[in-house]
């Protein structure tokens, strides 16, 4: 990481009263190059310039902050489990020095990073707020300034004690969010859980009864396993399609390199009336592979066996992901498989709500 100057707003405050901003890249910091938009540098000064455009009263209410930029800036489509690991470890290393954290991230995989961080930072006792933008910071009509402003405001609220996403005036639980639109400013949604907070006029309102702060009191109990164990395709994601065949499913699950799989079923948890599909799943589960299922529908929950078309999934060893998002379910599989746990412990933990993901 390359260190950059802290905000001029830092004035006389101590480090523990400041927010640490971690810039990873993404659209928000992109600038025009010969080959198109690409991550740009000098983000600390560019961010300070943008925030200076806020009305004076809003500038005065901003928390003090410091910016660090990763040496290798990425488009978030290039993020991997090792990206998630680096962020979690950097927050862990800086935890006691800052009151809260803001992560600047590209939108394509922002919700995946948020979900992974939630598992790695279990027991978090201060805010971690992830944001980005749909348009670069200096573009006309950009949403970047509003998102930065809100992320800083919520990162300064000690009552917020979890990983959250701030985007388009809304604060979402990180492990409950999905990217729902490729172009609109309100690109993120929380389909099965209410907002943690929102901007109303010039006020940034947090709803503590919806947060983890009341549910997870105590010192941080971070889990920072080695994500190298899940960084080479060890977990696969398989959405069903009409006409899927057992040999296709077997091509994924029989590979010795695969240790887990997320199935995205139809409706409340249905799959084709083909016993050989269940045979493939049962064989993979019997080999010690961690299998879980959620619905392809963005809202609602799976109920394995509620319909005849889903009967037998539980007996085949498939775990119900309830109403979890694909991001939350996949990153949870990754987090559990990165740890030296017995299969039965992994299965039990997947079925347990760890950070409000289900």
C-alpha positions as CSV (number, residue, x, y, z in Angstrom):
1,X,0.0,0.0,0.0
2,X,1.1,3.5,-0.7
3,X,0.3,6.0,2.0
4,X,-1.3,9.3,1.0
5,X,-1.7,12.5,3.0
6,X,-4.6,12.6,5.5
7,X,-7.5,14.9,5.0
8,X,-7.0,18.6,5.9
9,X,-10.0,18.0,8.1
10,X,-7.9,16.0,10.4
11,X,-6.9,19.1,12.3
12,X,-6.2,18.4,16.0
13,X,-8.0,15.1,16.4
14,X,-6.3,11.9,17.5
15,X,-5.9,9.0,15.2
16,X,-8.7,7.1,17.1
17,X,-11.2,9.8,16.2
18,X,-10.4,9.4,12.5
19,X,-11.8,7.3,9.7
20,X,-9.4,5.2,7.6
21,X,-10.3,5.3,3.9
22,X,-8.9,2.4,1.8
23,X,-9.0,3.0,-1.9
24,X,-8.8,-0.2,-4.0
25,X,-9.8,1.2,-7.4
26,X,-13.1,1.0,-9.3
27,X,-15.2,3.4,-11.4
28,X,-15.2,6.1,-8.7
29,X,-11.5,6.8,-9.2
30,X,-11.2,6.1,-12.9
31,X,-9.9,8.6,-15.4
32,X,-9.9,8.6,-19.2
33,X,-6.9,6.9,-20.8
34,X,-6.1,6.0,-24.4
35,X,-7.7,2.6,-24.0
36,X,-10.8,3.9,-22.1
37,X,-11.5,4.4,-18.4
38,X,-8.9,2.9,-16.1
39,X,-8.2,3.3,-12.3
40,X,-6.6,6.6,-11.6
41,X,-4.2,7.6,-8.8
42,X,-3.9,10.6,-6.4
43,X,-7.2,9.7,-4.9
44,X,-6.7,11.4,-1.6
45,X,-6.3,14.9,-3.1
46,X,-9.1,14.2,-5.6
47,X,-11.4,13.1,-2.8
48,X,-10.5,16.2,-0.7
49,X,-11.2,18.4,-3.8
50,X,-14.6,16.8,-4.3
51,X,-15.6,17.1,-0.6
52,X,-14.7,20.8,-0.7
53,X,-17.6,21.3,-3.1
54,X,-20.1,20.4,-0.4
55,X,-22.0,23.2,1.3
56,X,-19.9,24.6,4.2
57,X,-22.2,23.2,6.9
58,X,-21.9,19.7,5.4
59,X,-18.1,20.1,5.2
60,X,-17.9,21.1,8.8
61,X,-19.9,17.9,9.9
62,X,-17.5,15.6,8.1
63,X,-15.4,13.3,10.3
64,X,-11.6,13.5,10.1
65,X,-10.2,10.9,7.8
66,X,-7.0,9.5,6.3
67,X,-6.6,7.8,2.9
68,X,-4.4,4.9,1.9
69,X,-4.3,3.6,-1.7
70,X,-3.4,0.2,-2.7
71,X,-0.3,0.1,-4.9
72,X,-2.1,-2.0,-7.5
73,X,-5.5,-0.5,-8.2
74,X,-8.1,-2.8,-9.8
75,X,-11.3,-2.8,-11.6
76,X,-13.4,-4.8,-9.2
77,X,-14.1,-7.5,-11.8
78,X,-10.5,-8.5,-11.1
79,X,-11.1,-9.1,-7.4
80,X,-10.5,-12.5,-6.0
81,X,-10.7,-14.1,-2.5
82,X,-7.2,-12.9,-1.9
83,X,-8.5,-9.3,-2.4
84,X,-11.1,-10.0,0.3
85,X,-8.3,-11.4,2.5
86,X,-6.1,-8.4,2.1
87,X,-8.8,-6.0,3.0
88,X,-9.8,-7.9,6.1
89,X,-6.2,-8.2,7.3
90,X,-5.5,-4.5,6.7
91,X,-8.5,-3.6,8.7
92,X,-7.4,-6.0,11.5
93,X,-4.0,-4.4,11.5
94,X,-5.4,-0.9,11.8
95,X,-8.4,-1.7,14.0
96,X,-7.4,0.0,17.2
97,X,-6.1,3.2,15.5
98,X,-9.3,4.3,13.8
99,X,-12.9,4.8,14.8
100,X,-14.3,3.4,11.5
101,X,-13.3,2.4,8.0
102,X,-14.5,3.3,4.5
103,X,-13.6,1.1,1.6
104,X,-13.7,2.5,-1.9
105,X,-14.4,-0.3,-4.3
106,X,-15.7,-1.0,-7.8
107,X,-19.3,-1.8,-8.0
108,X,-19.2,-5.1,-10.0
109,X,-18.1,-7.2,-7.1
110,X,-18.6,-4.8,-4.3
111,X,-21.4,-6.9,-2.6
112,X,-19.1,-10.0,-2.8
113,X,-16.4,-8.2,-0.9
114,X,-18.9,-6.9,1.6
115,X,-20.2,-10.4,2.3
116,X,-16.7,-11.9,2.7
117,X,-15.6,-9.1,5.0
118,X,-18.6,-9.7,7.2
119,X,-17.6,-13.3,7.8
120,X,-13.9,-12.5,8.3
121,X,-14.7,-9.6,10.7
122,X,-17.2,-11.4,12.9
123,X,-17.7,-9.5,16.1
124,X,-16.7,-6.2,14.6
125,X,-17.1,-3.4,17.1
126,X,-17.0,-0.4,14.8
127,X,-18.2,0.6,11.3
128,X,-16.8,-0.7,8.0
129,X,-18.7,1.0,5.2
130,X,-18.1,0.1,1.5
131,X,-19.0,2.4,-1.3
132,X,-18.2,3.3,-4.9
133,X,-20.0,5.0,-7.7
134,X,-21.6,4.4,-11.1
135,X,-19.7,7.4,-12.6
136,X,-16.1,8.6,-12.1
137,X,-15.6,11.2,-9.4
138,X,-14.9,14.1,-11.8
139,X,-17.7,13.2,-14.3
140,X,-20.6,15.5,-14.8
141,X,-23.6,14.3,-12.7
142,X,-21.5,11.7,-10.9
143,X,-22.9,10.0,-7.8
144,X,-19.5,9.7,-6.3
145,X,-19.5,12.7,-4.0
146,X,-22.9,11.8,-2.5
147,X,-21.7,8.3,-1.9
148,X,-18.4,9.4,-0.3
149,X,-20.2,11.9,1.9
150,X,-22.6,9.3,3.2
151,X,-20.1,6.6,3.7
152,X,-17.9,8.9,5.8
153,X,-21.0,10.0,7.9
154,X,-22.0,6.4,8.7
155,X,-18.4,5.3,9.3
156,X,-18.3,7.9,12.1
157,X,-21.3,6.3,13.9
158,X,-20.0,4.0,16.7
159,X,-23.4,2.4,17.0
160,X,-22.9,0.8,13.6
161,X,-20.9,-2.3,14.3
162,X,-20.8,-4.3,11.1
163,X,-19.9,-4.3,7.5
164,X,-22.3,-2.2,5.5
165,X,-22.7,-0.7,2.0
166,X,-23.7,2.9,1.5
167,X,-25.0,3.7,-2.0
168,X,-27.6,6.1,-3.4
169,X,-28.6,7.4,0.1
170,X,-29.2,4.0,1.5
171,X,-27.2,1.9,4.1
172,X,-27.5,-1.8,3.5
173,X,-26.2,-4.8,5.5
174,X,-23.2,-5.9,3.5
175,X,-24.0,-9.6,3.7
176,X,-27.6,-8.9,2.5
177,X,-26.9,-6.8,-0.5
178,X,-26.9,-7.5,-4.3
179,X,-26.1,-5.4,-7.3
180,X,-29.4,-5.2,-9.0
181,X,-28.7,-2.7,-11.9
182,X,-25.8,-2.2,-14.3
183,X,-26.4,1.5,-14.9
184,X,-28.8,3.1,-12.4
185,X,-27.5,5.2,-9.5
186,X,-29.4,3.0,-7.1
187,X,-27.5,-0.1,-8.2
188,X,-27.7,-2.0,-5.0
189,X,-30.6,-3.5,-3.1
190,X,-31.2,-5.6,0.0
191,X,-34.0,-7.9,-1.2
192,X,-34.7,-9.8,2.1
193,X,-33.6,-7.5,4.8
194,X,-34.6,-3.9,5.6
195,X,-32.2,-0.9,5.3
196,X,-29.8,-0.3,8.2
197,X,-30.0,3.4,7.6
198,X,-30.6,6.1,5.0
199,X,-30.1,9.7,4.2
200,X,-33.2,11.9,4.9
201,X,-32.6,15.4,3.8
202,X,-29.2,16.4,5.3
203,X,-29.5,13.8,8.1
204,X,-27.9,10.3,8.1
205,X,-30.3,8.1,10.1
206,X,-29.2,4.7,11.5
207,X,-31.8,2.2,12.7
208,X,-30.0,0.4,15.6
209,X,-32.7,-2.2,16.1
210,X,-31.8,-3.7,12.7
211,X,-28.1,-3.7,13.3
212,X,-25.7,-6.3,14.7
213,X,-24.4,-4.0,17.4
214,X,-27.1,-5.2,19.9
215,X,-26.6,-8.9,18.9
216,X,-22.8,-9.2,18.9
217,X,-21.5,-7.4,21.9
218,X,-17.9,-7.9,23.0
219,X,-14.4,-7.8,21.7
220,X,-13.8,-8.5,18.0
221,X,-13.4,-12.2,17.3
222,X,-12.1,-11.9,13.8
223,X,-11.5,-15.1,11.7
224,X,-8.7,-14.6,9.2
225,X,-8.1,-17.9,7.6
226,X,-5.9,-18.5,4.5
227,X,-8.0,-17.8,1.5
228,X,-5.3,-19.3,-0.8
229,X,-7.2,-22.5,-0.1
230,X,-10.3,-21.2,-1.9
231,X,-8.6,-19.0,-4.6
232,X,-8.2,-21.6,-7.4
233,X,-11.8,-22.5,-8.2
234,X,-12.3,-24.9,-5.3
235,X,-15.9,-23.7,-5.1
236,X,-18.3,-23.6,-8.0
237,X,-21.6,-21.8,-8.6
238,X,-24.2,-23.7,-10.6
239,X,-27.5,-22.1,-11.6
240,X,-30.0,-24.6,-13.0
241,X,-31.3,-24.2,-16.6
242,X,-34.0,-26.1,-18.4
243,X,-32.5,-29.3,-19.8
244,X,-29.6,-29.6,-17.4
245,X,-28.2,-33.1,-17.4
246,X,-26.6,-35.2,-14.8
247,X,-23.4,-35.5,-16.8
248,X,-23.1,-31.7,-16.8
249,X,-23.5,-31.5,-13.1
250,X,-21.1,-34.4,-12.6
251,X,-18.5,-32.6,-14.7
252,X,-18.3,-29.9,-12.1
253,X,-18.8,-31.9,-8.9
254,X,-16.6,-35.0,-9.7
255,X,-13.5,-32.9,-10.2
256,X,-11.2,-33.6,-7.4
257,X,-10.2,-29.9,-7.1
258,X,-13.8,-28.9,-6.2
259,X,-14.5,-28.9,-2.5
260,X,-17.8,-27.0,-2.4
261,X,-20.7,-25.9,-4.6
262,X,-23.5,-23.4,-4.5
263,X,-26.6,-24.5,-6.4
264,X,-29.2,-22.0,-7.5
265,X,-32.5,-23.8,-7.8
266,X,-35.8,-22.7,-9.2
267,X,-38.5,-21.2,-7.0
268,X,-38.6,-22.5,-3.4
269,X,-36.0,-25.1,-4.2
270,X,-36.9,-27.2,-7.2
271,X,-34.9,-29.1,-9.7
272,X,-35.8,-31.3,-12.7
273,X,-37.5,-34.7,-12.1
274,X,-34.3,-36.7,-12.8
275,X,-33.1,-39.1,-10.1
276,X,-29.6,-39.1,-11.6
277,X,-29.2,-35.4,-10.6
278,X,-29.8,-36.4,-7.0
279,X,-27.4,-39.3,-7.4
280,X,-24.6,-36.9,-8.5
281,X,-25.3,-34.6,-5.6
282,X,-25.4,-37.4,-3.1
283,X,-22.1,-38.8,-4.4
284,X,-20.4,-35.4,-4.1
285,X,-21.7,-34.9,-0.6
286,X,-20.6,-38.3,0.4
287,X,-17.1,-37.5,-0.8
288,X,-17.0,-34.7,1.7
289,X,-17.9,-31.8,-0.5
290,X,-19.9,-28.9,1.0
291,X,-23.1,-28.4,-1.0
292,X,-25.6,-25.6,-0.5
293,X,-28.7,-24.4,-2.4
294,X,-30.5,-21.1,-2.7
295,X,-33.2,-19.8,-5.0
296,X,-32.6,-18.2,-8.4
297,X,-35.3,-15.7,-7.3
298,X,-33.8,-12.6,-5.7
299,X,-36.6,-12.4,-3.1
300,X,-37.9,-15.2,-0.9
301,X,-36.4,-18.4,0.5
302,X,-35.8,-21.9,-0.4
303,X,-37.7,-24.7,1.4
304,X,-36.1,-27.9,0.3
305,X,-38.8,-30.6,-0.1
306,X,-41.7,-28.3,0.1
307,X,-42.5,-29.3,-3.4
308,X,-42.1,-32.8,-4.9
309,X,-39.7,-31.3,-7.4
310,X,-37.3,-30.6,-4.5
311,X,-37.8,-33.8,-2.6
312,X,-34.6,-35.6,-1.8
313,X,-32.2,-32.7,-1.8
314,X,-31.7,-32.7,1.9
315,X,-31.2,-36.5,1.9
316,X,-28.6,-36.0,-0.8
317,X,-26.7,-33.8,1.6
318,X,-27.6,-30.4,0.2
319,X,-27.9,-27.6,2.7
320,X,-30.6,-25.0,2.5
321,X,-29.4,-21.4,2.2
322,X,-32.8,-20.0,3.1
323,X,-33.1,-16.4,1.8
324,X,-29.3,-15.8,1.5
325,X,-28.0,-13.8,-1.5
326,X,-25.7,-15.6,-3.9
327,X,-22.8,-13.4,-2.6
328,X,-23.6,-14.3,1.0
329,X,-23.9,-18.0,0.4
330,X,-20.8,-18.3,-1.9
331,X,-18.5,-16.3,0.4
332,X,-19.8,-18.3,3.4
333,X,-18.8,-21.5,1.7
334,X,-15.4,-20.0,0.9
335,X,-14.9,-18.8,4.5
336,X,-15.8,-22.2,6.0
337,X,-13.8,-24.2,3.5
338,X,-10.7,-22.0,4.2
339,X,-10.7,-23.3,7.8
340,X,-9.5,-26.6,9.2
341,X,-13.0,-27.7,10.3
342,X,-14.6,-31.1,10.2
343,X,-17.2,-31.4,7.5
344,X,-20.0,-31.7,10.1
345,X,-18.9,-28.5,11.7
346,X,-18.8,-26.8,8.4
347,X,-22.3,-28.0,7.6
348,X,-23.6,-26.8,11.0
349,X,-22.0,-23.4,10.7
350,X,-23.4,-22.9,7.3
351,X,-26.9,-23.5,8.7
352,X,-26.2,-21.0,11.5
353,X,-26.6,-17.2,11.2
354,X,-23.1,-15.8,11.9
355,X,-23.5,-12.2,10.9
356,X,-27.2,-11.8,10.1
357,X,-26.8,-13.3,6.6
358,X,-29.9,-15.5,7.0
